[in-house]
Amino acid sequence: GAGVSQSPRYKVAKRGQDVALRCDPISGHVSLFWYQQALGQGPEFLTYFQNEAQLDKSGLPSDRFFAERPEGSVSTLKIQRTQQEDSAVYLCASSPYVWGQGQPQHFGDGTRLSIL
Amino acid sequence: AQTVTQSQPEMSVQEAETVTLSCTYDTSESDYYLFWYKQPPSRQMILVIRQEAYKQQNATENRFSVNFQKAAKSFSLKISDSQLGDAAMYFCAYRSARYSGGGADGLTFGKGTHLIIQP
């Protein structure tokens, strides 16, 4: 596609439910990033993929958060047993290069997750 | 760990005027990249301008320019001839040039400045 696509755009879940957020990066992009943006804050890094390899998951806040990119293209961020503090916008970004070259990331529109 | 500070939660400027958004950062590294991103209500982060720390020349992109002061660890964004479409949240971001492969490879963002354009 022309840009990074994320779905759903909005997700409402009850506390304790599992959710899955999808990111479809720009075709051919090697690097993929997930960020969490709480209300009124800047995005915070969650995890990074280079193709299908998850090279950095240091930003995942707990073991309830899990991300995968099995074929090196589409990625899914899964949150198990959701809690109210998980409410945020989840942004996905991709880059055509192996990270470390300072190239800018291309962001999607994000998924706004609300936990009731 | 690196930190990015944007001390202005909100700024307002008249259309066609010039406005400067401030950003400071803290790092012990000598080589890194700095970015300004714009986030309109649609939520998509749009790159405004990028600066490489080893370059002394300030980056410019049409009406957008930066004042990069490496010693002071300051990276302000100047928007000239402000337009209604410039209204958005603006985020300053930092990225190390060191490729760790296993460390925190993402961007470090500030909390943002909400820019209001008065017609």
Interface residues (C-beta under 8 A of the other chain):
Chain A: G3 F33 Y35 G40 Q41 G42 P43 E44 F45 L46 Y48 L55 D56 S58 G59 V89 L91 A93 V98 W99 G100 Q101 G102 P104 Q105 F107 G108 D109 G110 R112
Chain B: V4 Y33 F35 Y37 S42 R43 Q44 M45 I46 L47 R50 E52 F91 A93 R95 A97 R98 Y99 S100 G101 G102 G103 A104 D105 G106 L107 T108 F109 G110 K111 G112
